[in-house]
């Protein structure tokens, strides 16, 4: 019998009906009608991308504060405020995404593909460059903003898709999806990402860290693009 916590069920059902990021346009195949094999792959793909996206964002957040403190000699509180402000930039982007979806300017599949590719390409700006310290710090913060925004957009759409294909009478229920998502995000990814990024930075430097972050982002791209690709497959 699947684990069925009532609180998560209620929240997930609300999300299924009203989640802004995660509904499919009418032109796309309804995920509820997909074959069972494709629905299970979307379910597992959503979980995996949840963990990857959370790891990427937590690693970037921790690494940026560490770089601001050690490389650019910023005060720890100023570094924390600066990174926190980069999250706010996702708000207008998400509003723009919702506008594009409502007017059918882009499909959910195209939005996910674009978001993950932009987020991965932005990592290039973390590599050391021959610019002034203030410009390098600004570039890193701008990169954080892009990575955070694209991660939220893509993860929201994939989560919405995964929730829509859930079946309450099976392992692939909303409750199980929410429970496993919480575990993979908050227990696994958030626990491992900060020490990983700080260890790489302190022992191998910014270049090696940026290369590691790029590889993880590429894996995230593959997971996200493959997950949404099942939406049209029959």
mmCIF file of the C-alpha atoms, coordinates in Angstrom:
data_MODEL
# 
_entry.id   MODEL 
# 
loop_
_atom_site.group_PDB 
_atom_site.id 
_atom_site.type_symbol 
_atom_site.label_atom_id 
_atom_site.label_alt_id 
_atom_site.label_comp_id 
_atom_site.label_asym_id 
_atom_site.label_entity_id 
_atom_site.label_seq_id 
_atom_site.pdbx_PDB_ins_code 
_atom_site.Cartn_x 
_atom_site.Cartn_y 
_atom_site.Cartn_z 
_atom_site.occupancy 
_atom_site.B_iso_or_equiv 
_atom_site.pdbx_formal_charge 
_atom_site.auth_seq_id 
_atom_site.auth_comp_id 
_atom_site.auth_asym_id 
_atom_site.auth_atom_id 
_atom_site.pdbx_PDB_model_num 
ATOM 1   C CA . UNK A 1 1   ? 0.000  0.000  0.000   1.00 0.00 ? 1   UNK A CA 1 
ATOM 2   C CA . UNK A 1 2   ? 1.567  3.384  -0.980  1.00 0.00 ? 2   UNK A CA 1 
ATOM 3   C CA . UNK A 1 3   ? 2.404  5.764  1.824   1.00 0.00 ? 3   UNK A CA 1 
ATOM 4   C CA . UNK A 1 4   ? -0.455 8.276  1.942   1.00 0.00 ? 4   UNK A CA 1 
ATOM 5   C CA . UNK A 1 5   ? 0.092  11.253 4.271   1.00 0.00 ? 5   UNK A CA 1 
ATOM 6   C CA . UNK A 1 6   ? -3.072 13.329 4.198   1.00 0.00 ? 6   UNK A CA 1 
ATOM 7   C CA . UNK A 1 7   ? -1.316 16.681 4.327   1.00 0.00 ? 7   UNK A CA 1 
ATOM 8   C CA . UNK A 1 8   ? 0.815  15.976 1.284   1.00 0.00 ? 8   UNK A CA 1 
ATOM 9   C CA . UNK A 1 9   ? -2.191 14.567 -0.563  1.00 0.00 ? 9   UNK A CA 1 
ATOM 10  C CA . UNK A 1 10  ? -4.188 17.762 0.000   1.00 0.00 ? 10  UNK A CA 1 
ATOM 11  C CA . UNK A 1 11  ? -1.319 20.002 -1.042  1.00 0.00 ? 11  UNK A CA 1 
ATOM 12  C CA . UNK A 1 12  ? -0.524 17.915 -4.096  1.00 0.00 ? 12  UNK A CA 1 
ATOM 13  C CA . UNK A 1 13  ? -4.137 17.827 -5.244  1.00 0.00 ? 13  UNK A CA 1 
ATOM 14  C CA . UNK A 1 14  ? -4.264 21.600 -4.968  1.00 0.00 ? 14  UNK A CA 1 
ATOM 15  C CA . UNK A 1 15  ? -1.068 21.822 -6.975  1.00 0.00 ? 15  UNK A CA 1 
ATOM 16  C CA . UNK A 1 16  ? -2.507 19.504 -9.601  1.00 0.00 ? 16  UNK A CA 1 
ATOM 17  C CA . UNK A 1 17  ? -5.436 21.853 -10.146 1.00 0.00 ? 17  UNK A CA 1 
ATOM 18  C CA . UNK A 1 18  ? -3.806 25.263 -9.827  1.00 0.00 ? 18  UNK A CA 1 
ATOM 19  C CA . UNK A 1 19  ? -0.036 25.034 -10.293 1.00 0.00 ? 19  UNK A CA 1 
ATOM 20  C CA . UNK A 1 20  ? 0.905  27.904 -12.550 1.00 0.00 ? 20  UNK A CA 1 
ATOM 21  C CA . UNK A 1 21  ? 4.063  26.324 -13.877 1.00 0.00 ? 21  UNK A CA 1 
ATOM 22  C CA . UNK A 1 22  ? 3.191  22.842 -14.968 1.00 0.00 ? 22  UNK A CA 1 
ATOM 23  C CA . UNK A 1 23  ? 0.047  22.823 -17.048 1.00 0.00 ? 23  UNK A CA 1 
ATOM 24  C CA . UNK A 1 24  ? 0.238  21.686 -20.632 1.00 0.00 ? 24  UNK A CA 1 
ATOM 25  C CA . UNK A 1 25  ? -1.189 23.726 -23.473 1.00 0.00 ? 25  UNK A CA 1 
ATOM 26  C CA . UNK A 1 26  ? -4.250 22.377 -25.184 1.00 0.00 ? 26  UNK A CA 1 
ATOM 27  C CA . UNK A 1 27  ? -2.213 21.621 -28.283 1.00 0.00 ? 27  UNK A CA 1 
ATOM 28  C CA . UNK A 1 28  ? -0.062 19.109 -26.443 1.00 0.00 ? 28  UNK A CA 1 
ATOM 29  C CA . UNK A 1 29  ? -1.026 15.581 -25.608 1.00 0.00 ? 29  UNK A CA 1 
ATOM 30  C CA . UNK A 1 30  ? -2.692 15.279 -22.227 1.00 0.00 ? 30  UNK A CA 1 
ATOM 31  C CA . UNK A 1 31  ? -0.202 13.466 -19.963 1.00 0.00 ? 31  UNK A CA 1 
ATOM 32  C CA . UNK A 1 32  ? -3.028 11.498 -18.310 1.00 0.00 ? 32  UNK A CA 1 
ATOM 33  C CA . UNK A 1 33  ? -3.552 9.615  -21.592 1.00 0.00 ? 33  UNK A CA 1 
ATOM 34  C CA . UNK A 1 34  ? 0.077  8.493  -22.006 1.00 0.00 ? 34  UNK A CA 1 
ATOM 35  C CA . UNK A 1 35  ? 0.999  4.787  -21.875 1.00 0.00 ? 35  UNK A CA 1 
ATOM 36  C CA . UNK A 1 36  ? 1.896  3.415  -18.445 1.00 0.00 ? 36  UNK A CA 1 
ATOM 37  C CA . UNK A 1 37  ? 5.559  2.958  -19.385 1.00 0.00 ? 37  UNK A CA 1 
ATOM 38  C CA . UNK A 1 38  ? 5.907  6.618  -20.349 1.00 0.00 ? 38  UNK A CA 1 
ATOM 39  C CA . UNK A 1 39  ? 4.064  7.808  -17.270 1.00 0.00 ? 39  UNK A CA 1 
ATOM 40  C CA . UNK A 1 40  ? 6.400  5.866  -15.010 1.00 0.00 ? 40  UNK A CA 1 
ATOM 41  C CA . UNK A 1 41  ? 9.423  7.353  -16.773 1.00 0.00 ? 41  UNK A CA 1 
ATOM 42  C CA . UNK A 1 42  ? 8.049  10.861 -16.311 1.00 0.00 ? 42  UNK A CA 1 
ATOM 43  C CA . UNK A 1 43  ? 7.438  10.080 -12.626 1.00 0.00 ? 43  UNK A CA 1 
ATOM 44  C CA . UNK A 1 44  ? 11.007 8.870  -12.059 1.00 0.00 ? 44  UNK A CA 1 
ATOM 45  C CA . UNK A 1 45  ? 12.439 11.590 -14.293 1.00 0.00 ? 45  UNK A CA 1 
ATOM 46  C CA . UNK A 1 46  ? 10.669 14.229 -12.237 1.00 0.00 ? 46  UNK A CA 1 
ATOM 47  C CA . UNK A 1 47  ? 12.187 12.850 -9.039  1.00 0.00 ? 47  UNK A CA 1 
ATOM 48  C CA . UNK A 1 48  ? 15.668 12.706 -10.517 1.00 0.00 ? 48  UNK A CA 1 
ATOM 49  C CA . UNK A 1 49  ? 15.481 16.220 -11.895 1.00 0.00 ? 49  UNK A CA 1 
ATOM 50  C CA . UNK A 1 50  ? 14.191 17.476 -8.546  1.00 0.00 ? 50  UNK A CA 1 
ATOM 51  C CA . UNK A 1 51  ? 17.373 16.179 -6.935  1.00 0.00 ? 51  UNK A CA 1 
ATOM 52  C CA . UNK A 1 52  ? 19.652 17.452 -9.705  1.00 0.00 ? 52  UNK A CA 1 
ATOM 53  C CA . UNK A 1 53  ? 18.118 20.927 -9.825  1.00 0.00 ? 53  UNK A CA 1 
ATOM 54  C CA . UNK A 1 54  ? 18.236 21.272 -6.032  1.00 0.00 ? 54  UNK A CA 1 
ATOM 55  C CA . UNK A 1 55  ? 21.844 20.086 -5.936  1.00 0.00 ? 55  UNK A CA 1 
ATOM 56  C CA . UNK A 1 56  ? 22.837 22.573 -8.651  1.00 0.00 ? 56  UNK A CA 1 
ATOM 57  C CA . UNK A 1 57  ? 21.156 25.540 -6.971  1.00 0.00 ? 57  UNK A CA 1 
ATOM 58  C CA . UNK A 1 58  ? 22.368 24.667 -3.463  1.00 0.00 ? 58  UNK A CA 1 
ATOM 59  C CA . UNK A 1 59  ? 25.915 24.170 -4.761  1.00 0.00 ? 59  UNK A CA 1 
ATOM 60  C CA . UNK A 1 60  ? 25.887 27.471 -6.660  1.00 0.00 ? 60  UNK A CA 1 
ATOM 61  C CA . UNK A 1 61  ? 24.448 29.331 -3.686  1.00 0.00 ? 61  UNK A CA 1 
ATOM 62  C CA . UNK A 1 62  ? 27.039 27.965 -1.254  1.00 0.00 ? 62  UNK A CA 1 
ATOM 63  C CA . UNK A 1 63  ? 29.934 28.336 -3.691  1.00 0.00 ? 63  UNK A CA 1 
ATOM 64  C CA . UNK A 1 64  ? 29.053 31.950 -4.488  1.00 0.00 ? 64  UNK A CA 1 
ATOM 65  C CA . UNK A 1 65  ? 29.064 32.982 -0.831  1.00 0.00 ? 65  UNK A CA 1 
ATOM 66  C CA . UNK A 1 66  ? 32.374 31.152 -0.374  1.00 0.00 ? 66  UNK A CA 1 
ATOM 67  C CA . UNK A 1 67  ? 33.929 32.886 -3.397  1.00 0.00 ? 67  UNK A CA 1 
ATOM 68  C CA . UNK A 1 68  ? 32.697 36.306 -2.292  1.00 0.00 ? 68  UNK A CA 1 
ATOM 69  C CA . UNK A 1 69  ? 34.251 35.791 1.138   1.00 0.00 ? 69  UNK A CA 1 
ATOM 70  C CA . UNK A 1 70  ? 37.571 34.235 0.140   1.00 0.00 ? 70  UNK A CA 1 
ATOM 71  C CA . UNK A 1 71  ? 38.341 35.464 -3.376  1.00 0.00 ? 71  UNK A CA 1 
ATOM 72  C CA . UNK A 1 72  ? 36.716 38.897 -3.355  1.00 0.00 ? 72  UNK A CA 1 
ATOM 73  C CA . UNK A 1 73  ? 37.020 39.608 0.395   1.00 0.00 ? 73  UNK A CA 1 
ATOM 74  C CA . UNK A 1 74  ? 33.381 40.544 0.886   1.00 0.00 ? 74  UNK A CA 1 
ATOM 75  C CA . UNK A 1 75  ? 31.803 40.623 4.322   1.00 0.00 ? 75  UNK A CA 1 
ATOM 76  C CA . UNK A 1 76  ? 29.918 37.402 5.002   1.00 0.00 ? 76  UNK A CA 1 
ATOM 77  C CA . UNK A 1 77  ? 26.614 39.216 5.540   1.00 0.00 ? 77  UNK A CA 1 
ATOM 78  C CA . UNK A 1 78  ? 26.980 41.256 2.372   1.00 0.00 ? 78  UNK A CA 1 
ATOM 79  C CA . UNK A 1 79  ? 27.718 38.080 0.428   1.00 0.00 ? 79  UNK A CA 1 
ATOM 80  C CA . UNK A 1 80  ? 24.620 36.430 1.850   1.00 0.00 ? 80  UNK A CA 1 
ATOM 81  C CA . UNK A 1 81  ? 22.414 39.411 1.018   1.00 0.00 ? 81  UNK A CA 1 
ATOM 82  C CA . UNK A 1 82  ? 23.779 39.566 -2.523  1.00 0.00 ? 82  UNK A CA 1 
ATOM 83  C CA . UNK A 1 83  ? 23.061 35.897 -3.176  1.00 0.00 ? 83  UNK A CA 1 
ATOM 84  C CA . UNK A 1 84  ? 19.612 36.227 -1.619  1.00 0.00 ? 84  UNK A CA 1 
ATOM 85  C CA . UNK A 1 85  ? 18.770 39.114 -3.933  1.00 0.00 ? 85  UNK A CA 1 
ATOM 86  C CA . UNK A 1 86  ? 19.592 37.013 -6.995  1.00 0.00 ? 86  UNK A CA 1 
ATOM 87  C CA . UNK A 1 87  ? 16.604 34.802 -6.155  1.00 0.00 ? 87  UNK A CA 1 
ATOM 88  C CA . UNK A 1 88  ? 14.278 37.807 -6.519  1.00 0.00 ? 88  UNK A CA 1 
ATOM 89  C CA . UNK A 1 89  ? 15.169 38.168 -10.177 1.00 0.00 ? 89  UNK A CA 1 
ATOM 90  C CA . UNK A 1 90  ? 13.284 34.947 -10.921 1.00 0.00 ? 90  UNK A CA 1 
ATOM 91  C CA . UNK A 1 91  ? 9.945  36.681 -10.260 1.00 0.00 ? 91  UNK A CA 1 
ATOM 92  C CA . UNK A 1 92  ? 9.704  38.771 -13.464 1.00 0.00 ? 92  UNK A CA 1 
ATOM 93  C CA . UNK A 1 93  ? 11.049 35.857 -15.495 1.00 0.00 ? 93  UNK A CA 1 
ATOM 94  C CA . UNK A 1 94  ? 8.358  33.520 -14.175 1.00 0.00 ? 94  UNK A CA 1 
ATOM 95  C CA . UNK A 1 95  ? 5.705  36.161 -14.898 1.00 0.00 ? 95  UNK A CA 1 
ATOM 96  C CA . UNK A 1 96  ? 7.039  36.371 -18.444 1.00 0.00 ? 96  UNK A CA 1 
ATOM 97  C CA . UNK A 1 97  ? 6.942  32.586 -18.794 1.00 0.00 ? 97  UNK A CA 1 
ATOM 98  C CA . UNK A 1 98  ? 3.343  32.481 -17.644 1.00 0.00 ? 98  UNK A CA 1 
ATOM 99  C CA . UNK A 1 99  ? 2.446  35.201 -20.168 1.00 0.00 ? 99  UNK A CA 1 
ATOM 100 C CA . UNK A 1 100 ? 4.122  33.192 -22.952 1.00 0.00 ? 100 UNK A CA 1 
ATOM 101 C CA . UNK A 1 101 ? 2.237  30.048 -21.940 1.00 0.00 ? 101 UNK A CA 1 
ATOM 102 C CA . UNK A 1 102 ? -1.139 31.745 -21.685 1.00 0.00 ? 102 UNK A CA 1 
ATOM 103 C CA . UNK A 1 103 ? -0.734 33.183 -25.161 1.00 0.00 ? 103 UNK A CA 1 
ATOM 104 C CA . UNK A 1 104 ? 0.707  29.934 -26.534 1.00 0.00 ? 104 UNK A CA 1 
ATOM 105 C CA . UNK A 1 105 ? 3.923  31.564 -27.619 1.00 0.00 ? 105 UNK A CA 1 
ATOM 106 C CA . UNK A 1 106 ? 5.891  28.539 -26.409 1.00 0.00 ? 106 UNK A CA 1 
ATOM 107 C CA . UNK A 1 107 ? 4.943  25.006 -25.434 1.00 0.00 ? 107 UNK A CA 1 
ATOM 108 C CA . UNK A 1 108 ? 5.908  23.556 -22.054 1.00 0.00 ? 108 UNK A CA 1 
ATOM 109 C CA . UNK A 1 109 ? 8.297  21.205 -23.795 1.00 0.00 ? 109 UNK A CA 1 
ATOM 110 C CA . UNK A 1 110 ? 10.072 24.092 -25.528 1.00 0.00 ? 110 UNK A CA 1 
ATOM 111 C CA . UNK A 1 111 ? 10.204 26.098 -22.310 1.00 0.00 ? 111 UNK A CA 1 
ATOM 112 C CA . UNK A 1 112 ? 11.880 23.262 -20.403 1.00 0.00 ? 112 UNK A CA 1 
ATOM 113 C CA . UNK A 1 113 ? 14.384 22.630 -23.173 1.00 0.00 ? 113 UNK A CA 1 
ATOM 114 C CA . UNK A 1 114 ? 15.241 26.326 -23.436 1.00 0.00 ? 114 UNK A CA 1 
ATOM 115 C CA . UNK A 1 115 ? 15.444 26.849 -19.672 1.00 0.00 ? 115 UNK A CA 1 
ATOM 116 C CA . UNK A 1 116 ? 17.795 23.961 -18.943 1.00 0.00 ? 116 UNK A CA 1 
ATOM 117 C CA . UNK A 1 117 ? 20.074 24.792 -21.867 1.00 0.00 ? 117 UNK A CA 1 
ATOM 118 C CA . UNK A 1 118 ? 20.285 28.471 -20.874 1.00 0.00 ? 118 UNK A CA 1 
ATOM 119 C CA . UNK A 1 119 ? 21.001 27.499 -17.277 1.00 0.00 ? 119 UNK A CA 1 
ATOM 120 C CA . UNK A 1 120 ? 23.770 25.119 -18.309 1.00 0.00 ? 120 UNK A CA 1 
ATOM 121 C CA . UNK A 1 121 ? 25.367 27.597 -20.712 1.00 0.00 ? 121 UNK A CA 1 
ATOM 122 C CA . UNK A 1 122 ? 25.375 30.296 -18.023 1.00 0.00 ? 122 UNK A CA 1 
ATOM 123 C CA . UNK A 1 123 ? 27.851 28.244 -15.982 1.00 0.00 ? 123 UNK A CA 1 
ATOM 124 C CA . UNK A 1 124 ? 30.551 29.313 -18.455 1.00 0.00 ? 124 UNK A CA 1 
ATOM 125 C CA . UNK A 1 125 ? 30.612 32.729 -16.747 1.00 0.00 ? 125 UNK A CA 1 
ATOM 126 C CA . UNK A 1 126 ? 31.785 31.136 -13.480 1.00 0.00 ? 126 UNK A CA 1 
ATOM 127 C CA . UNK A 1 127 ? 35.147 30.171 -15.000 1.00 0.00 ? 127 UNK A CA 1 
ATOM 128 C CA . UNK A 1 128 ? 38.021 32.530 -14.076 1.00 0.00 ? 128 UNK A CA 1 
ATOM 129 C CA . UNK A 1 129 ? 38.440 35.396 -16.552 1.00 0.00 ? 129 UNK A CA 1 
ATOM 130 C CA . UNK A 1 130 ? 40.871 38.263 -16.894 1.00 0.00 ? 130 UNK A CA 1 
ATOM 131 C CA . UNK A 1 131 ? 38.553 40.992 -15.618 1.00 0.00 ? 131 UNK A CA 1 
ATOM 132 C CA . UNK A 1 132 ? 38.524 43.217 -12.559 1.00 0.00 ? 132 UNK A CA 1 
ATOM 133 C CA . UNK A 1 133 ? 37.437 41.768 -9.222  1.00 0.00 ? 133 UNK A CA 1 
ATOM 134 C CA . UNK A 1 134 ? 34.244 43.838 -9.119  1.00 0.00 ? 134 UNK A CA 1 
ATOM 135 C CA . UNK A 1 135 ? 33.277 42.782 -12.636 1.00 0.00 ? 135 UNK A CA 1 
ATOM 136 C CA . UNK A 1 136 ? 34.030 39.122 -11.888 1.00 0.00 ? 136 UNK A CA 1 
ATOM 137 C CA . UNK A 1 137 ? 31.840 39.250 -8.778  1.00 0.00 ? 137 UNK A CA 1 
ATOM 138 C CA . UNK A 1 138 ? 29.021 40.871 -10.763 1.00 0.00 ? 138 UNK A CA 1 
ATOM 139 C CA . UNK A 1 139 ? 29.297 38.199 -13.459 1.00 0.00 ? 139 UNK A CA 1 
ATOM 140 C CA . UNK A 1 140 ? 29.080 35.421 -10.877 1.00 0.00 ? 140 UNK A CA 1 
ATOM 141 C CA . UNK A 1 141 ? 25.999 36.962 -9.264  1.00 0.00 ? 141 UNK A CA 1 
ATOM 142 C CA . UNK A 1 142 ? 24.372 37.444 -12.664 1.00 0.00 ? 142 UNK A CA 1 
ATOM 143 C CA . UNK A 1 143 ? 25.113 33.800 -13.467 1.00 0.00 ? 143 UNK A CA 1 
ATOM 144 C CA . UNK A 1 144 ? 23.477 32.761 -10.200 1.00 0.00 ? 144 UNK A CA 1 
ATOM 145 C CA . UNK A 1 145 ? 20.374 34.705 -11.157 1.00 0.00 ? 145 UNK A CA 1 
ATOM 146 C CA . UNK A 1 146 ? 20.113 32.951 -14.516 1.00 0.00 ? 146 UNK A CA 1 
ATOM 147 C CA . UNK A 1 147 ? 20.735 29.480 -13.034 1.00 0.00 ? 147 UNK A CA 1 
ATOM 148 C CA . UNK A 1 148 ? 18.186 29.988 -10.251 1.00 0.00 ? 148 UNK A CA 1 
ATOM 149 C CA . UNK A 1 149 ? 15.519 31.351 -12.596 1.00 0.00 ? 149 UNK A CA 1 
ATOM 150 C CA . UNK A 1 150 ? 15.913 28.696 -15.266 1.00 0.00 ? 150 UNK A CA 1 
ATOM 151 C CA . UNK A 1 151 ? 15.985 25.979 -12.608 1.00 0.00 ? 151 UNK A CA 1 
ATOM 152 C CA . UNK A 1 152 ? 12.727 27.144 -11.035 1.00 0.00 ? 152 UNK A CA 1 
ATOM 153 C CA . UNK A 1 153 ? 10.987 27.426 -14.408 1.00 0.00 ? 153 UNK A CA 1 
ATOM 154 C CA . UNK A 1 154 ? 12.026 23.992 -15.673 1.00 0.00 ? 154 UNK A CA 1 
ATOM 155 C CA . UNK A 1 155 ? 11.461 22.240 -12.347 1.00 0.00 ? 155 UNK A CA 1 
ATOM 156 C CA . UNK A 1 156 ? 7.991  23.745 -11.980 1.00 0.00 ? 156 UNK A CA 1 
ATOM 157 C CA . UNK A 1 157 ? 6.888  22.522 -15.392 1.00 0.00 ? 157 UNK A CA 1 
ATOM 158 C CA . UNK A 1 158 ? 8.318  19.042 -14.861 1.00 0.00 ? 158 UNK A CA 1 
ATOM 159 C CA . UNK A 1 159 ? 6.766  18.788 -11.393 1.00 0.00 ? 159 UNK A CA 1 
ATOM 160 C CA . UNK A 1 160 ? 3.389  19.765 -12.801 1.00 0.00 ? 160 UNK A CA 1 
ATOM 161 C CA . UNK A 1 161 ? 3.697  17.155 -15.537 1.00 0.00 ? 161 UNK A CA 1 
ATOM 162 C CA . UNK A 1 162 ? 4.741  14.456 -13.064 1.00 0.00 ? 162 UNK A CA 1 
ATOM 163 C CA . UNK A 1 163 ? 1.868  15.236 -10.709 1.00 0.00 ? 163 UNK A CA 1 
ATOM 164 C CA . UNK A 1 164 ? -0.658 15.017 -13.554 1.00 0.00 ? 164 UNK A CA 1 
ATOM 165 C CA . UNK A 1 165 ? 0.386  11.484 -14.501 1.00 0.00 ? 165 UNK A CA 1 
ATOM 166 C CA . UNK A 1 166 ? 0.182  10.187 -10.912 1.00 0.00 ? 166 UNK A CA 1 
ATOM 167 C CA . UNK A 1 167 ? -2.224 7.344  -10.166 1.00 0.00 ? 167 UNK A CA 1 
ATOM 168 C CA . UNK A 1 168 ? -3.527 7.139  -6.611  1.00 0.00 ? 168 UNK A CA 1 
ATOM 169 C CA . UNK A 1 169 ? -4.023 3.366  -6.628  1.00 0.00 ? 169 UNK A CA 1 
ATOM 170 C CA . UNK A 1 170 ? -0.406 2.563  -7.529  1.00 0.00 ? 170 UNK A CA 1 
ATOM 171 C CA . UNK A 1 171 ? 3.137  3.259  -6.464  1.00 0.00 ? 171 UNK A CA 1 
ATOM 172 C CA . UNK A 1 172 ? 3.081  6.297  -8.737  1.00 0.00 ? 172 UNK A CA 1 
ATOM 173 C CA . UNK A 1 173 ? 0.781  8.307  -6.494  1.00 0.00 ? 173 UNK A CA 1 
ATOM 174 C CA . UNK A 1 174 ? 0.945  11.996 -5.666  1.00 0.00 ? 174 UNK A CA 1 
ATOM 175 C CA . UNK A 1 175 ? 1.750  11.217 -2.031  1.00 0.00 ? 175 UNK A CA 1 
ATOM 176 C CA . UNK A 1 176 ? 4.698  9.012  -2.919  1.00 0.00 ? 176 UNK A CA 1 
ATOM 177 C CA . UNK A 1 177 ? 5.964  11.546 -5.434  1.00 0.00 ? 177 UNK A CA 1 
ATOM 178 C CA . UNK A 1 178 ? 5.811  14.381 -2.905  1.00 0.00 ? 178 UNK A CA 1 
ATOM 179 C CA . UNK A 1 179 ? 7.397  12.266 -0.173  1.00 0.00 ? 179 UNK A CA 1 
ATOM 180 C CA . UNK A 1 180 ? 10.288 11.119 -2.341  1.00 0.00 ? 180 UNK A CA 1 
ATOM 181 C CA . UNK A 1 181 ? 10.747 14.594 -3.799  1.00 0.00 ? 181 UNK A CA 1 
ATOM 182 C CA . UNK A 1 182 ? 11.068 16.078 -0.335  1.00 0.00 ? 182 UNK A CA 1 
ATOM 183 C CA . UNK A 1 183 ? 13.577 13.405 0.647   1.00 0.00 ? 183 UNK A CA 1 
ATOM 184 C CA . UNK A 1 184 ? 15.735 13.782 -2.451  1.00 0.00 ? 184 UNK A CA 1 
ATOM 185 C CA . UNK A 1 185 ? 15.678 17.582 -2.327  1.00 0.00 ? 185 UNK A CA 1 
ATOM 186 C CA . UNK A 1 186 ? 15.978 18.346 1.366   1.00 0.00 ? 186 UNK A CA 1 
ATOM 187 C CA . UNK A 1 187 ? 17.796 15.299 2.713   1.00 0.00 ? 187 UNK A CA 1 
ATOM 188 C CA . UNK A 1 188 ? 20.063 14.221 -0.136  1.00 0.00 ? 188 UNK A CA 1 
ATOM 189 C CA . UNK A 1 189 ? 20.719 17.205 -2.428  1.00 0.00 ? 189 UNK A CA 1 
ATOM 190 C CA . UNK A 1 190 ? 20.763 20.008 0.130   1.00 0.00 ? 190 UNK A CA 1 
ATOM 191 C CA . UNK A 1 191 ? 22.980 17.990 2.464   1.00 0.00 ? 191 UNK A CA 1 
ATOM 192 C CA . UNK A 1 192 ? 25.600 17.094 -0.141  1.00 0.00 ? 192 UNK A CA 1 
ATOM 193 C CA . UNK A 1 193 ? 25.790 20.187 -2.348  1.00 0.00 ? 193 UNK A CA 1 
ATOM 194 C CA . UNK A 1 194 ? 27.282 22.813 0.029   1.00 0.00 ? 194 UNK A CA 1 
ATOM 195 C CA . UNK A 1 195 ? 30.196 20.683 1.312   1.00 0.00 ? 195 UNK A CA 1 
ATOM 196 C CA . UNK A 1 196 ? 30.837 19.430 -2.231  1.00 0.00 ? 196 UNK A CA 1 
ATOM 197 C CA . UNK A 1 197 ? 31.093 22.915 -3.751  1.00 0.00 ? 197 UNK A CA 1 
ATOM 198 C CA . UNK A 1 198 ? 33.176 24.355 -0.918  1.00 0.00 ? 198 UNK A CA 1 
ATOM 199 C CA . UNK A 1 199 ? 35.551 21.420 -0.889  1.00 0.00 ? 199 UNK A CA 1 
ATOM 200 C CA . UNK A 1 200 ? 36.134 21.676 -4.652  1.00 0.00 ? 200 UNK A CA 1 
ATOM 201 C CA . UNK A 1 201 ? 36.704 25.423 -4.415  1.00 0.00 ? 201 UNK A CA 1 
ATOM 202 C CA . UNK A 1 202 ? 39.073 25.238 -1.471  1.00 0.00 ? 202 UNK A CA 1 
ATOM 203 C CA . UNK A 1 203 ? 41.174 22.401 -2.875  1.00 0.00 ? 203 UNK A CA 1 
ATOM 204 C CA . UNK A 1 204 ? 41.031 22.805 -6.673  1.00 0.00 ? 204 UNK A CA 1 
ATOM 205 C CA . UNK A 1 205 ? 39.943 26.384 -7.314  1.00 0.00 ? 205 UNK A CA 1 
ATOM 206 C CA . UNK A 1 206 ? 37.197 28.122 -9.243  1.00 0.00 ? 206 UNK A CA 1 
ATOM 207 C CA . UNK A 1 207 ? 38.058 26.635 -12.635 1.00 0.00 ? 207 UNK A CA 1 
ATOM 208 C CA . UNK A 1 208 ? 37.700 23.038 -11.488 1.00 0.00 ? 208 UNK A CA 1 
ATOM 209 C CA . UNK A 1 209 ? 34.531 23.906 -9.580  1.00 0.00 ? 209 UNK A CA 1 
ATOM 210 C CA . UNK A 1 210 ? 33.016 25.537 -12.692 1.00 0.00 ? 210 UNK A CA 1 
ATOM 211 C CA . UNK A 1 211 ? 33.881 22.459 -14.755 1.00 0.00 ? 211 UNK A CA 1 
ATOM 212 C CA . UNK A 1 212 ? 32.230 20.206 -12.152 1.00 0.00 ? 212 UNK A CA 1 
ATOM 213 C CA . UNK A 1 213 ? 29.154 22.415 -12.083 1.00 0.00 ? 213 UNK A CA 1 
ATOM 214 C CA . UNK A 1 214 ? 28.998 22.316 -15.872 1.00 0.00 ? 214 UNK A CA 1 
ATOM 215 C CA . UNK A 1 215 ? 29.037 18.510 -15.912 1.00 0.00 ? 215 UNK A CA 1 
ATOM 216 C CA . UNK A 1 216 ? 26.249 18.301 -13.335 1.00 0.00 ? 216 UNK A CA 1 
ATOM 217 C CA . UNK A 1 217 ? 24.225 20.854 -15.310 1.00 0.00 ? 217 UNK A CA 1 
ATOM 218 C CA . UNK A 1 218 ? 24.638 18.780 -18.474 1.00 0.00 ? 218 UNK A CA 1 
ATOM 219 C CA . UNK A 1 219 ? 23.277 15.727 -16.651 1.00 0.00 ? 219 UNK A CA 1 
ATOM 220 C CA . UNK A 1 220 ? 20.360 17.871 -15.479 1.00 0.00 ? 220 UNK A CA 1 
ATOM 221 C CA . UNK A 1 221 ? 19.720 18.963 -19.077 1.00 0.00 ? 221 UNK A CA 1 
ATOM 222 C CA . UNK A 1 222 ? 19.625 15.381 -20.237 1.00 0.00 ? 222 UNK A CA 1 
ATOM 223 C CA . UNK A 1 223 ? 17.206 14.352 -17.477 1.00 0.00 ? 223 UNK A CA 1 
ATOM 224 C CA . UNK A 1 224 ? 14.834 17.270 -18.043 1.00 0.00 ? 224 UNK A CA 1 
ATOM 225 C CA . UNK A 1 225 ? 14.779 17.058 -21.834 1.00 0.00 ? 225 UNK A CA 1 
ATOM 226 C CA . UNK A 1 226 ? 14.293 13.288 -21.778 1.00 0.00 ? 226 UNK A CA 1 
ATOM 227 C CA . UNK A 1 227 ? 11.504 13.558 -19.200 1.00 0.00 ? 227 UNK A CA 1 
ATOM 228 C CA . UNK A 1 228 ? 9.415  16.057 -21.190 1.00 0.00 ? 228 UNK A CA 1 
ATOM 229 C CA . UNK A 1 229 ? 10.092 14.161 -24.431 1.00 0.00 ? 229 UNK A CA 1 
ATOM 230 C CA . UNK A 1 230 ? 7.761  11.385 -23.248 1.00 0.00 ? 230 UNK A CA 1 
ATOM 231 C CA . UNK A 1 231 ? 4.846  13.808 -23.253 1.00 0.00 ? 231 UNK A CA 1 
ATOM 232 C CA . UNK A 1 232 ? 4.289  13.446 -26.990 1.00 0.00 ? 232 UNK A CA 1 
ATOM 233 C CA . UNK A 1 233 ? 5.576  9.916  -27.456 1.00 0.00 ? 233 UNK A CA 1 
ATOM 234 C CA . UNK A 1 234 ? 2.997  7.184  -27.917 1.00 0.00 ? 234 UNK A CA 1 
# 
